Amino acid sequence: MSEIGALASGISGSGPTLFALCDKPETAQRVADWLSKHYLQNQEGFVHICRLDTAGARVVG
């Protein structure tokens, strides 16, 4: 995915999940479009763009 602008990418260790880190919303959309076209194989999968949580660790309960 670096060829289309992702800073880094990886695959989860416990399932068929790919993720990519992008520095711009436009790049994230380009990666999402590429994944939708080339990675999804059925109606079960999905592509989601989310923002990075910059607050760090915190107690919530």
N, C-alpha and C positions, 0 to 999 in steps of 0.2 A: 503494500500500500504506500510505501515511501515514494514510489514512482508518480503517485497522484497527489502528493503533498503531506501525507501523515508524518508527524515527527517520530512516532514509534507505533508499533502494533504488536499484538500478542494473541494468544489463545488461552482460554481458561483451562485449568488442570482437571476440572470435574465435569466438563460438558462441551458441547460444540459451540462455544461462544468465542467470537472474535471481537477484539476491541482495538481502537486506534486513538492516539492522542493527536490532536490538531490544535494549531495556534490561532486559527481564524474560523468563524462560522462558515464562510464560503468553502473552506477546505473540508470541514466536517460534512457539509452537504454533498460535496463532490465524492468523498469517501462513502457516504451513505448511499448515494446513487449507484456507485460502482458495486458495493456489496449487494444491493437489491438486484442488480442485473446479473452478477456473476456468482454469487454465493448462495442465495436462497434457492432451495430446491423444491419447496412445496408451500402450501398455505399455512403451515405450522410456525414458520419462522417470521422474524420481524427485524427491522433495523430501527434503532432509537438513538437520537442525538441528545446528550445531556451535558449540563455544565459541570465543571469541576468544583467540588466543595472546597473552598479555600479557608474555611473556619478552623480546620484542624480537629483534633480529638477533643471531646467535651462530654461531660456527664449529662445524660438526658433523663435519668429516672431517679 
